[in-house]
Amino acid sequence: MRRLIRSKKGLTLMEILVGGMLFGMVVLTVSAVLAPMMRSARIATDFAEYNHILDSIGNAITSEMSQSVISVAGANSVTMTQDSFVVVLSAPAGTLQRSVNTAPATPVFPLNFYRGKTIEFVVTGTAPDYTVTVTIASDGAIGTAAIRERTYAVRPLLMTNAPPGP
């Protein structure tokens, strides 16, 4: 034990300071390289999330429309008839809602599906060709407002004025 106490082996204050400075320089270099990569990864994740939500909302609206006779189409609402039911798809608070006949509207997707983003849709056109434009908006991962839009073409399977068969 006395031998360890009397030993002159150890680190001086200068050696510790130089080692700390070298370690700091390595950390700064690594963080300078990783920061842009992490930012681009966040942006790519945001784009993937936008695309997933846009495709899900667009597919839900177009599949419902393709199996219906559309009676009223417009901004953030489309009213259609399926069999003997009246179905209304709407986006009153930035989320897709569906109501059947006079029942209250229910969300098509749970609220956590949107991850803080809001959607709007516009149905344009006349039978048999309709176009659905879905828009999604939010604050992006980098703090700027981000808006994405996608257009879908719809041809309902049920036609109101179909010509008589042979």
Secondary structure, DSSP 8 states (H G I E B T S, - for coil): -HHHHH---S--HHHHHHHHHHHHHHHHHHHHHHHHHHHHHHHHHHHHHHHHHHHHHHHHHHHHHHTSEEEEEEBTEEEEEETTEEEEEE-TTSS-EEEETTS--EESS-GGGTTT-EEEEEEEEETTEEEEEEEEEEE-TTSSEEEEEEEEEE--SS-SS-----
